[in-house]
Each structure stands twice: as C-alpha cells, then as structure tokens.
Amino acid sequence: MLMLGYVLAAALQSVAPHDQLPLLRTAATQKACAASLSVVQSMVEAVDTPLIFSGWDGAHTSDISNSVYDWSSSQYAKGHGTASPTRGMMSEFINGNYTRYSAVVNCLSVRTFLKNRRVRFGKAEVMKTIDAKDQDILIVDVSLAALDSTGQHALVTRGQSGAFGGGGGWVLALVRDSAGHWQEAHVAPTWMS
C-alpha cells in the first residue's frame, strides 16, 4: 500500500509540475487550498476588472507578522458574531505559516478553477501584461492559507497591483461556516504603494 502512495505521488508530480510546495500533500494542505480557493472564487466573481493571478512563490512580504492589525468586519462576521483574530491566534498562524507560498503555484484546485473560468494566471502571463503595458488588468497574488489547529479558521494574504505598479495588500481572516464553506470574516490592510 505504501508503494502505491509513492507511485501515485510521482505520477501527480509529473502531471502537475507546478505543485512545488515543500510539504507533504496532507489533509491540512488540502484544507489550506480550499480556503485559498474561496478567496480566488470570490475575487473572480466580484471584480469587473480583468484579473491575472500571479505565480509568485516564497515572497516574504506576504508572511503573517505579529503586528496588531486594524481589522474590519465583513457582513458575515457581523451577522454571526465572529470575533477578529486575537494575538494568540495570530501567533498560532505564524507558527504554521503557509502564506509565503502561492495558492496558484501550489493548489491544483485553484489552477483548475482559473482555467475553467478562462482567467489567466502564472508568471508568464503577468510578464506578457507588463510588457504590453496593459493598464486595464489587475495583477493579483493570493497566498496559500494558514490554518489554526482546529481547521475552522484561516488567514490568507492577498495583494494586487496594476501593470505599472501601485497597489495594496490585505490579510483576510476566514471562518468555516456550519455547511463547511469558508467565509471571509475580517480583513486588514498590510501594505499600500
């Protein structure tokens, strides 16, 4: 049985060479991808501007810090009495921080969703947009989610900019609802340029 696992892992790597996360494909990693996918889906469905999802990986600027964030509550959080992340929870997220990894690079589910919706993604597509000086495109980065030990709370970082620069970043606090879907509960800015 163990040998079958190694064969399956090798086959998946050859089929999906972009999966470079240096962690085992555990249930926690799959949950992280599901949380990140919910952010990608909501952006694609809510934003009228054409988007390109970047393929960065290993960006230290997206790491969750021990800063005190200025959280804003979403309608979901207000309606369900969901509290913003505490400092203790933030420390837990920092210890298991996946947010330095790209959801596009490391989640087949994200790439499949983007392909199915005909949304461009990856480093090559970003470079084409920059070279073409296309001002009507938003370049978006979405991190792999950091989950807490319960698997019910997650943090995802998101950044966006135009082809000529100028943009911002946010950290999103997500909660899993009673149906098992990820909901955006709180958002805080992390950078602006």
C-alpha positions as CSV (number, residue, x, y, z in Angstrom):
1,M,0.0,0.0,0.0
2,L,2.8,2.4,0.8
3,M,4.4,1.7,-2.5
4,L,1.2,2.7,-4.3
5,G,1.3,6.0,-2.4
6,Y,4.8,6.7,-3.7
7,V,3.8,5.7,-7.3
8,L,0.7,8.0,-7.1
9,A,2.8,10.9,-5.7
10,A,5.3,10.5,-8.5
11,A,2.6,10.4,-11.1
12,L,0.9,13.5,-9.7
13,Q,4.2,15.4,-9.8
14,S,4.8,14.5,-13.4
15,V,1.2,15.6,-14.3
16,A,1.3,18.8,-12.2
17,P,4.8,20.1,-12.3
18,H,3.8,23.4,-10.7
19,D,3.0,21.8,-7.4
20,Q,6.2,22.8,-5.6
21,L,5.1,23.1,-2.0
22,P,7.9,21.5,0.0
23,L,5.3,19.9,2.3
24,L,3.5,16.7,2.1
25,R,0.1,16.8,0.5
26,T,-1.7,16.3,3.8
27,A,-5.3,16.9,4.6
28,A,-4.2,20.2,6.2
29,T,-2.6,21.3,2.9
30,Q,-5.8,20.4,1.0
31,K,-7.8,22.4,3.6
32,A,-5.4,25.3,3.0
33,C,-6.0,25.1,-0.7
34,A,-9.8,25.0,-0.2
35,A,-9.6,28.2,1.9
36,S,-7.4,29.9,-0.7
37,L,-9.7,28.8,-3.5
38,S,-12.7,30.5,-1.7
39,V,-10.8,33.8,-1.9
40,V,-9.9,33.3,-5.6
41,Q,-13.5,32.5,-6.4
42,S,-14.9,35.5,-4.6
43,M,-12.5,37.8,-6.4
44,V,-13.2,36.4,-9.8
45,E,-17.0,36.6,-9.2
46,A,-16.9,40.1,-7.7
47,V,-14.4,42.1,-9.6
48,D,-15.3,43.6,-13.0
49,T,-11.7,44.4,-14.0
50,P,-9.9,41.6,-15.8
51,L,-7.5,39.8,-13.4
52,I,-4.3,37.8,-13.8
53,F,-3.3,35.7,-10.9
54,S,0.4,35.8,-10.3
55,G,2.6,32.7,-9.9
56,W,5.0,34.1,-7.2
57,D,6.2,31.7,-4.5
58,G,8.3,32.3,-1.5
59,A,7.5,36.0,-1.2
60,H,8.5,37.1,2.3
61,T,6.4,40.3,2.0
62,S,3.3,38.2,2.4
63,D,4.3,36.5,5.6
64,I,1.9,37.0,8.5
65,S,3.6,39.1,11.2
66,N,3.0,39.6,14.9
67,S,1.7,43.1,14.1
68,V,-1.5,44.4,15.5
69,Y,-3.8,44.5,12.5
70,D,-6.6,47.0,12.0
71,W,-9.4,44.5,11.3
72,S,-12.7,45.4,9.5
73,S,-15.6,43.0,9.9
74,S,-17.5,41.6,6.9
75,Q,-21.3,41.3,6.8
76,Y,-20.8,37.6,7.6
77,A,-18.8,38.4,10.8
78,K,-21.3,41.0,11.9
79,G,-24.3,38.7,11.3
80,H,-22.7,35.7,13.1
81,G,-20.8,37.5,15.9
82,T,-17.4,36.3,14.7
83,A,-14.6,38.0,16.6
84,S,-11.4,39.1,14.8
85,P,-8.3,37.1,15.3
86,T,-6.6,37.5,18.7
87,R,-2.9,37.9,19.3
88,G,-2.8,34.3,20.5
89,M,-4.5,33.1,17.3
90,M,-2.1,35.2,15.2
91,S,0.9,33.5,17.0
92,E,-0.6,30.1,16.1
93,F,-0.9,31.2,12.4
94,I,2.7,32.5,12.4
95,N,4.0,29.1,13.7
96,G,2.3,27.2,10.8
97,N,2.6,29.9,8.2
98,Y,1.8,28.7,4.7
99,T,1.2,32.3,3.5
100,R,4.7,32.6,2.0
101,Y,3.5,30.1,-0.7
102,S,1.3,30.9,-3.7
103,A,-2.1,29.3,-3.9
104,V,-1.8,29.4,-7.7
105,V,1.5,27.5,-7.7
106,N,0.6,25.0,-5.0
107,C,-3.1,24.3,-5.5
108,L,-4.3,22.3,-8.4
109,S,-7.9,23.3,-7.4
110,V,-7.1,27.0,-7.9
111,R,-5.5,26.5,-11.3
112,T,-8.4,24.3,-12.4
113,F,-10.9,26.9,-11.3
114,L,-9.0,29.7,-13.1
115,K,-8.6,27.6,-16.3
116,N,-12.4,26.8,-16.3
117,R,-13.2,30.4,-15.9
118,R,-10.7,31.4,-18.5
119,V,-8.8,33.7,-16.1
120,R,-5.1,34.0,-16.9
121,F,-2.5,33.1,-14.3
122,G,1.2,32.5,-13.8
123,K,4.4,34.4,-14.1
124,A,4.5,34.2,-17.9
125,E,1.0,35.8,-18.2
126,V,2.0,38.5,-15.8
127,M,5.1,39.3,-17.8
128,K,3.1,39.5,-21.0
129,T,0.7,42.0,-19.4
130,I,3.6,44.2,-18.1
131,D,5.4,44.0,-21.5
132,A,2.2,45.0,-23.2
133,K,1.7,47.9,-20.8
134,D,-1.9,46.8,-20.3
135,Q,-3.4,49.3,-17.9
136,D,-6.8,47.6,-17.7
137,I,-5.6,44.5,-15.9
138,L,-5.2,43.8,-12.1
139,I,-2.3,41.5,-11.2
140,V,-3.3,39.5,-8.1
141,D,-1.4,37.4,-5.6
142,V,-3.3,35.0,-3.3
143,S,-1.4,33.0,-0.7
144,L,-1.9,29.5,0.5
145,A,-4.0,29.7,3.7
146,A,-2.6,29.4,7.2
147,L,-5.0,27.3,9.3
148,D,-5.4,27.2,13.0
149,S,-5.2,23.9,14.9
150,T,-9.0,23.4,14.7
151,G,-9.1,23.8,11.0
152,Q,-12.0,26.2,11.4
153,H,-10.1,29.5,11.0
154,A,-7.7,30.5,8.3
155,L,-5.6,33.5,7.2
156,V,-5.0,34.3,3.5
157,T,-2.9,37.2,2.2
158,R,-3.9,38.9,-1.0
159,G,-2.1,41.6,-2.9
160,Q,-3.0,43.4,-6.1
161,S,-1.4,45.9,-8.4
162,G,-1.6,47.4,-11.9
163,A,0.9,46.6,-14.7
164,F,2.7,49.9,-13.8
165,G,2.8,49.3,-10.0
166,G,0.7,50.9,-7.4
167,G,-1.4,48.6,-5.3
168,G,-2.1,47.2,-1.9
169,G,-2.1,44.1,0.2
170,W,-4.5,42.7,2.8
171,V,-4.7,39.8,5.2
172,L,-8.1,38.0,5.3
173,A,-9.4,36.1,8.3
174,L,-11.7,33.3,7.1
175,V,-14.0,31.1,9.2
176,R,-15.6,27.8,8.2
177,D,-19.5,28.0,8.3
178,S,-21.8,25.3,9.5
179,A,-22.0,23.9,6.0
180,G,-18.2,23.6,5.8
181,H,-17.7,26.6,3.4
182,W,-15.1,29.2,4.0
183,Q,-16.4,32.7,4.7
184,E,-14.5,36.0,4.8
185,A,-15.0,37.3,8.3
186,H,-12.4,40.1,8.7
187,V,-9.9,42.0,6.5
188,A,-6.9,44.2,7.4
189,P,-4.6,46.2,5.2
190,T,-0.9,45.2,5.2
191,W,0.7,47.5,2.6
192,M,0.0,50.2,0.1
193,S,2.1,51.7,-2.7
